Amino acid sequence: MDVIGPVESKASNGHRFILVAIDYFRKWVEAVTFKSVTKKAEIDFVHANIICKFRILKMIITDNAANLNSHLMPEMVQGSRQWHEKLPFALLGYCTTVRTATGATPYLLVYGTEAVIPEEVEIPSLRVIVEAEIDDDEWAADRNLDGTSLDSPTRYSPSPSNPWRYLSLDPLITWAAVNLLFLDSPVGVGYSYSNTSSDHQNNGDVRTGQFNYGDNRVLLIPDCGPGHYIPQLSQAIVRYNRGLTKPAINLKGFMVGNALTDNYHDHLGLFQFVWSVGMISDQTYKLANALCDYESFSKPSEQCNKILDQGKEEIGNIDIYSIFTPACTDKFSILNQLLGKHNRVGYLRRSYDPCTKQHSEIYFNLPEVQEALHVHKRNSSFKWVTCSEEVSNGWKYSPKTVLDVYRELIESGLRIWVFSGDTDSVIPVTSTRYSIDALKLPTIAPWRAWYDDGQVGRWTQEYKGLTFVTVRGAGHEVALHRPKQALTLVKSFLAGTSMPSLEQISDS
């Protein structure tokens, strides 16, 4: 703690001294101006600005060194007797600038996140541009998205003539590498429907795998999950094509992510994962293995359900699809509004919005959006949801394993990739590894790190007939949590090449 002053140019309120305290390790700064620094002023400063904000300190060091008396202070006070009013701005600049000693901003070290003002989301600052890797053309285009000003109310509101005002183009979107056909499947998912109401209560793996894709070269790439019906659909196509001179559907391969594959191995890996990261107790871990390992994922027994409910109680209110990111709460919803959640939120460190599900359900239920998408009006009570309980409750058939399907498809020569976000606790990476190990495939290329822009994207291993890839920091929906790494993954799959190595990155 130190005193700066007397400042030559007395402030308009008569203040000439600045009392400063700096956190030695995090470099956080607190500062207040005074007419004179008395003992009472020092006590009040420590109580109000240190103890009440942080805690009672173990030690306070004072040496009267001019450790904050840098070039910023003279520039701030020159030619102005209101310099005391500018002190908070100087502190904000200091605390949001990377310090050489720590390699991080004091704000990040104290609060665990960077400070971003709303204008930086709409018109990216240099810091946001660098962090989000926005190129010059993209930045210029963003400044003139639709000619509206920052305070224009129409910028944040959809209208029948332009229902896409909530949306903006994400340059890292995974599907930029392919021609994409959106398919809501099975019936009841998304906007899909059937005029026969019983169809909604009679879904299953078999019906879901029955589609016709024509003569185009087909690679099946779901957003996440579908560990059953994507392999089953591929199996149906492969079997249909047998004996034909020209394949009816030119299937080349498929990939699945964090996918339900085998009930036993998926349960085994799930319980091991949530126990190993400290989400459940030792007792629950042992009981879950004893009562659930051989149970169905979709229709477990009553005993298994009880222990699963106990595990959910122990886990608490977290996002089980992405365990290391915050759950959606009112606090995060308010923060998103302050940051302009409907407009260019993706530029904010490309961070995952935990309220994406809630935002999506609001947006896709807007009448003007449904009209623009030509959605069939089933009835006034219909609601678009991200996960349909109607479909889940009406699911009639699901085999305990599709490992036999994988064995058949591997023999057919299809390109098969399995990927896994490593922060998902629904079908975690451990479950997928156990299932792949059960296939007993020979290793072609051993376990290694793969890279994206010189950073480890996670790890990969290539087997005879199957490639396994993990994605660092991604949850159940890899493309949602790690869009840039997901794009690298999809591009490698489409090109039929291995995941990039550090040497490939360096050479490029």
For each residue, the residues with C-beta under 8 A, 3 or more apart:
1: 19 20 21 22 46 60 61 62
2: 19 20 62 63 64 65 66 67 68
3: 17 18 19 20 37 64
4: 7 17 18 19 20 66 68 69 73
5: 16 17 18 37
6: 16 17
7: 4 10 11 16 17 18 77 83
8: 77
9: 77 78 80 81 83
10: 7 14 15 16 81
11: 7 14 15 16 33 81 82 83 84 85
12: 81 82 84
13: 33 84
14: 10 11 35
15: 10 11 33 34 35 84
16: 5 6 7 10 11 34 35 36
17: 3 4 5 6 7 33 34 35 36 37
18: 3 4 5 7 31 32 33 34 87
19: 1 2 3 4 31 32 33 34 37 41 42 45
20: 1 2 3 4 29 30 31 67 68
21: 1 29 30 31 45 46 49 50 60
22: 1 27 28 29 67 68
23: 26 27 28 29 106 110
24: 27 61
25: 102 109
26: 23 102 106 109 110
27: 22 23 24 99 101 102 106 109
28: 22 23 95 106 107 109 110
29: 20 21 22 23 68 91 94 95 106
30: 20 21 45 49 50 53 91
31: 18 19 20 21 68 87 91
32: 18 19 45 49
33: 11 13 15 17 18 19 84 87
34: 15 16 17 18 19 37 38 41
35: 14 15 16 17
36: 16 17 41
37: 3 5 17 19 34 41 42
38: 34 41 42
39: 42 43
40: 43 44
41: 19 34 36 37 38 44 45
42: 19 37 38 39 45 46
43: 39 40 46 47
44: 40 41 47 48
45: 19 21 30 32 41 42 48 49 50
46: 1 21 42 43 49 50 51 60
47: 43 44 50 51 52
48: 44 45 51 52
49: 21 30 32 45 46 52 53
50: 21 30 45 46 47 53 54 57
51: 46 47 48 54 55 56 57
52: 47 48 49
53: 30 49 50
54: 50 51 57
55: 51
56: 51
57: 50 51 54 60
58:
59:
60: 1 21 46 57
61: 1 24
62: 1 2
63: 2
64: 2 3
65: 2
66: 2 4 69
67: 2 20 22
68: 2 4 20 22 29 31 73
69: 4 66 73
70: 73
71: 74 75
72: 75 76 90 93 94
73: 4 68 69 70 76 77 90
74: 71 77 78
75: 71 72 78
76: 72 73 80 83 86 87 90
77: 7 8 9 73 74 80 83
78: 9 74 75
79:
80: 9 76 77 83 86
81: 9 10 11 12
82: 11 12 85 86
83: 7 9 11 76 77 80 86 87
84: 11 12 13 15 33 87
85: 11 82 88
86: 76 80 82 83 89 90
87: 18 31 33 76 83 84 90 91
88: 85 91 92
89: 86 92 93
90: 72 73 76 86 87 93 94
91: 29 30 31 87 88 94 95
92: 88 89 95 96 115
93: 72 89 90 96 97
94: 29 72 90 91 97 106
95: 28 29 91 92 105 106 107 110 115
96: 92 93 105 106 107 114 115
97: 93 94 105
98: 102 103 104 105
99: 27 102 103 104 105 106
100: 103
101: 27
102: 25 26 27 98 99 106 109
103: 98 99 100
104: 98 99 108 109
105: 95 96 97 98 99 108 109 114 115
106: 23 26 27 28 29 94 95 96 99 102 109 110
107: 28 95 96 110 111 113 114 115
108: 104 105 111 112 113 114
109: 25 26 27 28 102 104 105 106
110: 23 26 28 95 106 107
111: 107 108 115
112: 108
113: 107 108
114: 96 105 107 108 349
115: 92 95 96 105 107 111
116: 120 121 128 339 348
117: 120
118: 121 122 338 339 340
119: 122 123 125 150
120: 116 117 123 124 125 127 128 348
121: 116 118 124 128 339 340 343 344 345 347 348
122: 118 119 150 340 343 344
123: 119 120 142 143 150
124: 120 121 128 129 132 134 139 142 344 347
125: 119 120 128 129
126: 129 130
127: 120 130 131
128: 116 120 121 124 125 131 132 134 347 348 349
129: 124 125 126 132 134 139
130: 126 127 133
131: 127 128 349
132: 124 128 129 346 347 348 349 350
133: 130
134: 124 128 129 138 139 142 347
135: 138 139
136: 139 140
137: 140 141
138: 134 135 141 142 171
139: 124 129 134 135 136 142 143
140: 136 137 143 144
141: 137 138 144 145
142: 123 124 134 138 139 145 344 347
143: 123 139 140
144: 140 141 147
145: 141 142 148 168
146: 155 165
147: 144
148: 145 152 154 155
149: 152 155
150: 119 122 123 155
151:
152: 148 149 155
153: 156 157
154: 148 157 159 165
155: 146 148 149 150 152 165 343
156: 153 165 166 340 342 343
157: 153 154 165
158: 162 163 164 165 166 366 368 369
159: 154 162 163 165 368
160: 163 368 371 372
161:
162: 158 159 165
163: 158 159 160 366 368 369 371 372
164: 158 167 372
165: 146 154 155 156 157 158 159 162 342
166: 156 158 342 343 363
167: 164
168: 145 343 344 346
169: 173
170: 173 346 483
171: 138 176
172: 176 346 350 483 484 487
173: 169 170 176 479 483 487
174: 177 479 483 486 487 489 490
175: 178 180 490
176: 171 172 173 487
177: 174 487 490 491 494
178: 175 219 221 490 494
179:
180: 175
181:
182:
183: 211
184: 189 190 191 192
185: 189 192 208 211 229
186: 189 192 203 204 207 208 229 391
187: 192 193 194 199 200 203 391
188: 192 193 194 199 200 203 388 390 391 394
189: 184 185 186 192 388 391
190: 184 384
191: 184 370 373 375 376 384
192: 184 185 186 187 188 189
193: 187 188 200 376 378
194: 187 188 197 199 200
195:
196: 199
197: 194 200 201
198: 201 202
199: 187 188 194 196 202 203
200: 187 188 193 194 197 203 390 391 394
201: 197 198 390 393 394
202: 198 199 207 394 396
203: 186 187 188 199 200 207 208 391 394 395 396
204: 186 207 208 395 396 397 398
205: 208 209 228 229 232 397 398 399
206: 209 210 232 397
207: 186 202 203 204 210
208: 185 186 203 204 205 229 232 233
209: 205 206 229 232 233 235 236
210: 206 207 233 236
211: 183 185 233
212: 249
213: 216 218 237 249 251
214: 249
215: 248 249 250
216: 213 250
217: 250 252
218: 213 237 249 250 251 252
219: 178 251 252 253 254 255 415 493 494
220: 230 233 234 251 253 254 255
221: 178 254 255 490 493
222: 225 226 230 255 256 257
223: 477 479 480
224: 257 258 259 476 477 478 479
225: 222 256 257 258 259 260 427 476
226: 222 229 230 256 259
227: 230 231 256 259 260 261 402 427
228: 205 231 232 259 260 398 399 402
229: 185 186 205 208 209 226 232 233
230: 220 222 226 227 233 234 254 256 259
231: 227 228 234 235 254 256 402 405 406 409
232: 205 206 208 209 228 229 235 236 402 405
233: 208 209 210 211 220 229 230 236 237
234: 220 230 231 237 238 251 254 405 409 414
235: 209 231 232 238 239 405 408 409
236: 209 210 232 233 239 240
237: 213 218 233 234 240 241 248 249 251
238: 234 235 241 242 251 408 409 412 414
239: 235 236 242
240: 236 237 244 248 249
241: 237 238 244 247 248 249 251
242: 238 239
243:
244: 240 241 247 248
245:
246:
247: 241 244 250 251
248: 215 237 240 241 244
249: 212 213 214 215 218 237 240 241
250: 215 216 217 218 247
251: 213 218 219 220 234 237 238 241 247 254 414
252: 217 218 219 414 415
253: 219 220 414 415 416 417 493
254: 219 220 221 230 231 234 251 414 415 416 417
255: 219 220 221 222 416 417 418 419 493
256: 222 225 226 227 230 231 259 417 418 419
257: 222 224 225 418 419 420 421 478
258: 224 225 419 420 421 424 426 427 428 432 476 478
259: 224 225 226 227 228 230 256 418 427 432
260: 225 227 228 266 297 427
261: 227 265 266 401 402 403 406 427 431 432 435
262: 265 266 400 401 402 403 434 435 438
263: 266 267 294 295 296 297 400 401
264: 267 268 293 294 400 401
265: 261 262 268 269 431 434 435 437 438
266: 260 261 262 263 269 270 297 427 431 434 435
267: 263 264 270 271 288 289 292 293 294 295 297 431
268: 264 265 271 272 289 293 430 431 434
269: 265 266 272 273 428 429 430 431 432 433 434 435
270: 266 267 273 274 425 426 427 428 430 431
271: 267 268 274 275 280 285 288 289 292 293
272: 268 269 275 276 285 430
273: 269 270 276 277 425 428 429 430 431
274: 270 271 277 279 280 285 311 315 425 428
275: 271 272 278 279 280 282 284 285
276: 272 273 430
277: 273 274 323 425
278: 275
279: 274 275 311 314 315 318 323 425
280: 271 274 275 284 285 288 311 314 315
281: 284 285 314
282: 275 285 286
283: 286 287
284: 275 280 281 287 288 307 310 311 314
285: 271 272 274 275 280 281 282 288 289
286: 282 283 289 290
287: 283 284 290 291 307 310
288: 267 271 280 284 285 291 292 293 304 307 308 311
289: 267 268 271 285 286 292 293
290: 286 287 293
291: 287 288 295 301 303 304 307
292: 267 271 288 289 295 300 304 307 308
293: 264 267 268 271 288 289 290
294: 263 264 267
295: 263 267 291 292 300 301 304
296: 263 299 300 398 400
297: 260 263 266 267 300 398
298: 392 395 398
299: 296 398
300: 292 295 296 297 304 305 308
301: 291 295 304 305
302: 305 306
303: 291 306 307
304: 288 291 292 295 300 301 307 308
305: 300 301 302 308 309
306: 302 303 309 310
307: 284 287 288 291 292 303 304 310 311
308: 288 292 300 304 305 311 312
309: 305 306 312 313
310: 284 287 306 307 313 314
311: 274 279 280 284 288 307 308 314 315
312: 308 309 315
313: 309 310 316
314: 279 280 281 284 310 311
315: 274 279 280 311 312 318 320
316: 313
317: 327
318: 279 315 323 327
319: 322 323 325 326 327 328 354 475
320: 315 323 424 425 426
321: 424 425 426 475 476 477
322: 319 325 352 354 421 423 424 474 475 476 481
323: 277 279 318 319 320 423 424 425 475
324: 423 473
325: 319 322 352 354 423 475 481
326: 319 329 332 354
327: 317 318 319 354
328: 319 332 333 354 355 357 358
329: 326 332 333 354
330: 333 334
331: 334 335
332: 326 328 329 335 336 353 354 355
333: 328 329 330 336 337 355 358
334: 330 331 337 338
335: 331 332 338 339
336: 332 333 339 341 345 353 355 359
337: 333 334 340 341
338: 118 334 335
339: 116 118 121 335 336 345 348
340: 118 121 122 156 337 343 344 345
341: 336 337 345 353 355 359
342: 156 165 166 345
343: 121 122 155 156 166 168 340
344: 121 122 124 142 168 340 347
345: 121 336 339 340 341 342 348 353
346: 132 168 170 172 350
347: 121 124 128 132 134 142 344 350
348: 116 120 121 128 132 339 345 351
349: 114 128 131 132
350: 132 172 346 347 483 484
351: 348
352: 322 325 356 475 480 481
353: 332 336 341 345 356 359
354: 319 322 325 326 327 328 329 332
355: 328 332 333 336 341 358 359
356: 352 353 359 360 480
357: 328 360 361 386
358: 328 333 355 361 362
359: 336 341 353 355 356 362 363
360: 356 357 363 364 386
361: 357 358 364 365 383 384 385 386
362: 358 359 365 366
363: 166 359 360 366 369
364: 360 361 369 370 384
365: 361 362 369 370 383 384
366: 158 163 362 363 369 370
367: 370 371
368: 158 159 160 163 371 372
369: 158 163 363 364 365 366 372 373
370: 191 364 365 366 367 373 375 377 384
371: 160 163 367 368 374 375
372: 160 163 164 368 369
373: 191 369 370
374: 371
375: 191 370 371
376: 191 193
377: 370 382
378: 193 382
379: 382
380:
381:
382: 377 378 379
383: 361 365
384: 190 191 361 364 365 370
385: 361 388 389
386: 357 360 361
387: 392
388: 188 189 385 391 392
389: 385 392 393
390: 188 200 201 393 394
391: 186 187 188 189 200 203 388 394 395
392: 298 387 388 389 395
393: 201 389 390
394: 188 200 201 202 203 390 391
395: 203 204 298 391 392 398
396: 202 203 204
397: 204 205 206
398: 204 205 228 296 297 298 299 395
399: 205 228 402
400: 262 263 264 296
401: 261 262 263 264 404
402: 227 228 231 232 261 262 399 405 406
403: 261 262 406 407 435 438 439
404: 401 407 408
405: 231 232 234 235 402 408 409
406: 231 261 402 403 409 410 416 439 466
407: 403 404 410 411 439
408: 235 238 404 405 411 412
409: 231 234 235 238 405 406 412 414 416
410: 406 407 414 416 439 441 464 465 466
411: 407 408 465
412: 238 408 409
413: 465
414: 234 238 251 252 253 254 409 410
415: 219 252 253 254 493 496
416: 253 254 255 406 409 410 465 466 467
417: 253 254 255 256 466 467 468 469 493
418: 255 256 257 259 432 436 466 467 468 469
419: 255 256 257 258 468 469 470 471 478 489
420: 257 258 424 427 428 429 432 433 468 469 470 471
421: 257 258 322 424 429 470 471 473 474 475 476 477 478 481 482
422: 428 429 458 470 471 472 473 474
423: 322 323 324 325 473 474 475 481
424: 258 320 321 322 323 420 421 427 428 429 474 475 476
425: 270 273 274 277 279 320 321 323 428
426: 258 270 320 321 476
427: 225 227 258 259 260 261 266 270 420 424 431 432 476
428: 258 269 270 273 274 420 422 424 425 431 432
429: 269 273 420 421 422 424 432 433 470
430: 268 269 270 272 273 276 433 434
431: 261 265 266 267 268 269 270 273 427 428 434 435
432: 258 259 261 269 418 420 427 428 429 435 436 468
433: 269 420 429 430 436 437 468
434: 262 265 266 268 269 430 431 437 438
435: 261 262 265 266 269 403 431 432 438 439
436: 418 432 433 439 441 463 466 468
437: 265 433 434 440
438: 262 265 403 434 435
439: 403 406 407 410 435 436 463 466
440: 437
441: 410 436 463 464 465 466
442: 463 464
443: 446 461 462 463 464
444: 462 463 464
445: 448 460 461 462 498
446: 443 461
447: 459 460 461
448: 445 459 460 461 501
449: 456 457 458 459 460 502
450: 456 457 458 459 460 469 498 499 500 501
451: 454 455 456 457 500 501 502 504 505
452: 455 457 484 485 488 500 505
453: 484 505
454: 451 502 505 506
455: 451 452
456: 449 450 451 472
457: 449 450 451 452 471 472 485 488 489 499 500
458: 422 449 450 469 470 471 472 485
459: 447 448 449 450 469 470
460: 445 447 448 449 450 467 468 469 470 498 499
461: 443 445 446 447 448 467 468
462: 443 444 445 466 467 468 498
463: 436 439 441 442 443 444 466 467 468
464: 410 441 442 443 444
465: 410 411 413 416 441
466: 406 410 416 417 418 436 439 441 462 463
467: 416 417 418 460 461 462 463 493 498
468: 417 418 419 420 432 433 436 460 461 462 463
469: 417 418 419 420 450 458 459 460 489 499
470: 419 420 421 422 429 458 459 460
471: 419 420 421 422 457 458 474 478 482 485 486 489
472: 422 456 457 458 482 485
473: 324 421 422 423 481 482
474: 322 421 422 423 424 471 477 478 481 482 485 486
475: 319 321 322 323 325 352 421 423 424 478 480 481
476: 224 225 258 321 322 421 424 426 427
477: 223 224 321 421 474 480 481
478: 224 257 258 419 421 471 474 475 481 482 485 486 489
479: 173 174 223 224 482 483 486
480: 223 352 356 475 477 483
481: 322 325 352 421 423 473 474 475 477 478
482: 421 471 472 473 474 478 479 485 486
483: 170 172 173 174 350 479 480 486 487
484: 172 350 452 453 487 488
485: 452 457 458 471 472 474 478 482 488 489
486: 174 471 474 478 479 482 483 489 490
487: 172 173 174 176 177 483 484 490 491
488: 452 457 484 485 491 492 499 500
489: 174 419 457 469 471 478 485 486 492 493 499
490: 174 175 177 178 221 486 487 493 494
491: 177 487 488 494 495
492: 488 489 495 497 498 499 500
493: 219 221 253 255 415 417 467 489 490 496
494: 177 178 219 490 491
495: 491 492
496: 415 493
497: 492
498: 445 450 460 462 467 492 501
499: 450 457 460 469 488 489 492
500: 450 451 452 457 488 492 504 505
501: 448 450 451 498 504 505
502: 449 451 454 505 506
503: 506 507
504: 451 500 501 507 508
505: 451 452 453 454 500 501 502 508
506: 454 502 503
507: 503 504
508: 504 505
